[in-house]
Every structure is written in C-alpha cells, then in structure tokens.
C-alpha cells in the first residue's frame, strides 16, 4: 500500500494519542491560595519576614555593617529536628545581633547530580511516595513555626512552581550553581520579593553568576502560575537586590582575599553589586564539614584585616545541624521500615554539629565587631 493510500484509509479513524505517552499519572495539588488560606501569615510572621528582607538588603547595600550569616541544615528532612535547631539558632541570633544578621537555611528542594532524594517538598516521607501536597504543607508550616521564633529564613529556589506556595515566608533566596545559568531561574528571580544570591558555576565560573544578576534585575515575561494555580503569563519589574555567592568550583576554592577582591572588581565592572557572600561549604571546603569550620574561621580572619577584600564580604554561608556529618538515606529501606536514621543529622551534604557551629558563630561575631570598629574609626 502506498503512503497516499494508507493516509486515505485512516482519514475516518480516531487520531492516535501523541501526548503524555511516558506520563503514568497526574495528581492534582491544592492551589497556592488554598494552602496560604489554610496556613496564613499573621502580623508577627509578616513582620519577621519583611524585617529580615530589609536587613539583608541593607547589609548587601553597605548600609548595615554587620555580617550576614546564612546557616542551617543542608536540607530539612525532619521538621521536628529542624525546629529544635531553629530554637537554638534563634537564641544565638539574639546573642550576636549587634554583629551578625543570622538567617536560617530552610532548604526543601535539593538538586541531584543524577538521582536521589529531592527534598521535603518532593518526598516528605523519605520513602519514594512523593506526596508533594503534604510536602508543600509541611514546608509552609515549618517556615511559619521558625518565623514565630523571630528568626528569618532563606532557601534555594529550585523550580518555578513551588515559590508560589512558600515565597511569602522567605527573607533571602539563593539560586544554586547548577541552575544559575538557567533562563527559567533568572526569570523567576526577577519577580521574587526578596534579595537573591546567584552562586558561581560548578566549574568556578563567575561570569554566569554576573550574567544571572543582570538578567534577573531586568523586567521579564514568562510562563508560570498564579495564586489560584492557573497557567499564566507572569510579567515582572525585575529584582534590583541580586548578588553573587562564591562557592568554589572544580578548579578549587575561591574564598581567599585575592580571589574575593578579584570577584568583587569583576562584579563592579559588570554593573553588579560588588559586595559578595562567601559559601564556606561545597567546593570551598571540599564538602568536608570539618574543613568548613576552618574555612569560616579563615574568612573571619580576613574580616579583621581591614583590607579592601574584607569590606566586600557581606556574608557567609554555613551548613550546620544538631549532629555533625551526614548519613546515607536509602528510600527503599525507609519504605520497607528497615531504616534507622540518626536524629538531627543531615541526609544530604555533611554539616557541622551544633557545638562547632556555636563556636564558629561566636568567632564570626568577634571578627565582625573588629571590622565594624575599624569602620567607625
């Protein structure tokens, strides 16, 4: 049979299904508006969030001479342990508030190099069941509980839908090294209501982060969802509160004074905020939680020198939890009831334990005080 004849013979038959051939299921989720109505902000929570944003903005603009410290678990997998950590951190933040602005890491989505557990929102039971509706509710409830302690939070925005469910509770946001070059994340950041830091690329390339800052500061139009969960054209005014995060790369760390100074100068030359945040974890510490504490103290020592690079370091990022190190998460074992997870220990990147963290924060506060005093002379 010829092609023409075959086409004519199927003219009156039902069309073949050509869409969603590899999709096994669609599961409806509550809209952002529905979840926000179930777990709303109150006046105290709103004040904590907005004050945190204003203070981060002031530090990044050089109007507040304290050191910004974004610290907390690599990821939140157990909200009970996370809230115990938050309670300790809130007390410490109050103790050091003259010298440090402490923002708690509350990361609910984790990028994976290949596959693995993708975070509390994606798989809250840690067993492969992927109850995203429950994950979104747990994440929002956690943020409300942390804000009730008076502690602002920061998170990494990994995909463009979930921010509609939680972003009203976030004081600072990050775009990770794997997604800094993504047009979707640059567009998303242009409409987010809080300051956003872009990490340098995984290879250490700074230019992708500078390009991201400039793109996110511009007005954008893109596909997204509104508060009712409807597909929408999202038009933004641009985010003027973007900055660069130095996290090292495959070529090695980039937190030393000379590298910080060079990065700051390159940012200024690109029209980007020359004040930087330095990530003491990831490639800057070789993902060693022991080395991370050492890097943090080396950054603190830089602050005390009073040289030009010391004044361009606006903040530091730390990964920390109740128990040091990290543990392996096997979702199949969790599903089978065979896993025994250590309470308060990371299931993603290795973290400093609480006692080490408290000591590091004390020393960073001292270093910030030295820098602040030198600024006032």
C-alpha positions, -999 to 999 in steps of 0.1 A, spaced: 0 0 0 13 34 -9 17 62 16 -11 81 0 -34 51 2 -25 45 38 -33 81 47 -66 79 29 -76 47 47 -71 63 81 -89 95 73 -121 85 92 -103 67 121 -97 81 156 -64 101 159 -35 84 176 -26 96 211 6 115 208 9 134 242 19 122 277 29 88 265 55 85 292 34 101 320 20 75 343 -2 98 364 -13 133 371 -22 142 407 -40 175 414 -25 197 441 -41 224 462 -35 259 448 -11 283 464 -41 304 476 -57 274 492 -26 264 511 -20 300 522 -55 302 534 -50 270 554 -16 282 568 -18 320 567 8 347 578 -1 367 609 11 402 617 42 389 637 52 365 609 49 391 582 70 415 603 98 389 608 99 382 570 98 418 559 123 430 585 146 401 575 144 412 539 151 448 548 181 439 569 196 417 542 191 444 517 208 470 540 238 447 545 242 439 508 240 477 501 266 485 527 242 505 549 244 479 577 279 470 587 270 437 603 279 403 588 251 383 572 253 346 581 230 321 564 233 290 585 214 258 590 209 222 577 219 214 541 183 203 538 152 200 560 142 163 561 128 161 597 108 192 608 110 182 645 148 182 644 147 213 622 126 232 647 148 221 676 178 235 657 158 267 649 151 273 686 188 271 694 197 293 665 171 319 674 187 323 709 222 325 693 210 351 668 197 373 696 230 369 714 250 381 684 225 405 668 248 436 672 274 420 650 256 393 629 223 390 610 216 353 612 192 338 586 183 301 589 188 279 559 154 262 552 161 242 521 132 220 509 143 211 474 177 195 466 193 194 431 208 160 423 237 153 401 220 121 389 191 108 410 183 106 447 161 121 474 149 155 461 139 171 493 110 175 518 86 190 492 91 163 467 92 133 491 83 142 527 81 106 539 116 99 525 103 67 510 97 74 474 59 80 478 63 117 466 33 131 485 40 167 472 8 181 486 19 170 521 55 183 514 42 217 505 21 219 536 50 207 558 74 233 543 49 261 548 41 251 583 78 248 591 85 283 579 56 297 599 70 280 631 105 293 625 92 328 619 72 326 652 106 323 669 116 356 654 141 340 630 141 349 593 147 321 568 165 316 535 160 289 508 172 278 474 146 281 447 150 250 425 119 250 403 94 277 392 61 264 407 68 259 445 77 295 452 41 305 449 34 283 479 62 295 502 80 326 490 59 350 511 77 335 541 112 337 528 136 366 536 165 356 514 169 333 484 196 315 465 199 301 430 223 271 430 254 265 410 236 241 387 208 265 379 224 299 379 228 297 341 192 287 336 169 312 319 139 299 339 156 307 372 168 341 361 132 349 350 118 335 383 143 356 403 133 388 385 99 385 402 108 373 436 102 397 465 134 391 484 171 396 478 185 367 457 221 354 456 234 336 425 262 310 430 291 308 406 290 278 383 301 243 394 333 248 374 340 280 393 330 303 365 319 337 379 306 352 347 274 330 347 265 345 381 272 380 369 250 374 338 223 360 360 223 391 383 219 413 353 192 392 337 172 390 370 174 427 375 156 433 342 119 431 336 108 397 323 78 379 309 74 342 312 50 313 317 41 305 353 12 300 377 -9 325 396 -22 321 432 -51 300 420 -27 276 402 -38 287 367 -12 288 340 -4 325 335 19 349 317 40 364 345 53 399 339 79 412 364 95 445 372 130 430 378 148 423 411 173 450 420 185 431 450 207 404 434 243 395 443 270 368 438 278 339 461 313 324 459 312 287 464 344 275 448 344 251 418 361 221 402 393 241 400 393 247 437 381 272 464 376 309 458 373 324 493 408 337 497 414 375 499 428 378 464 400 358 448 374 378 467 389 411 456 391 399 420 355 387 421 343 420 436 361 440 410 347 419 382 312 423 396 316 461 398 328 461 362 297 442 352 273 466 369 266 440 397 267 446 434 304 443 444 295 431 479 296 393 480 285 363 500 311 335 506 299 299 509 322 281 534 308 248 523 307 230 489 338 234 468 353 259 492 357 232 518 357 201 496 324 193 512 342 184 544 322 196 574 355 197 594 372 218 568 341 240 565 346 253 601 382 261 592 372 280 561 347 300 581 374 310 606 397 319 578 370 342 564 366 357 598 403 364 599 400 382 566 373 404 581 397 415 608 425 426 584 406 458 573 419 455 537 396 461 507 385 424 503 374 424 540 349 451 532 335 434 502 325 403 522 289 410 531 280 375 543 289 339 549 270 306 543 274 276 566 258 241 566 251 230 602 228 207 620 224 192 655 247 162 648 278 166 626 285 148 593 259 131 571 241 98 569 230 77 540 194 78 531 180 48 513 144 54 503 138 17 497 149 9 533 127 37 546 97 23 526 103 -12 540 106 1 576 142 -10 578 160 24 580 172 38 613 181 75 608 201 94 633 180 123 647 193 157 638 219 146 612 219 156 575 208 131 548 224 153 521 257 172 525 277 168 557 271 196 582 289 210 612 275 199 646 258 224 669 286 229 693 311 236 665 285 260 649 280 279 681 318 284 684 321 295 647 293 320 651 309 334 682 342 339 664 325 354 633 307 378 656 340 388 671 356 393 636 326 413 625 329 435 656 366 442 648 356 451 612 328 473 624 350 491 649 376 498 623 349 512 600 339 536 627 374 549 634 
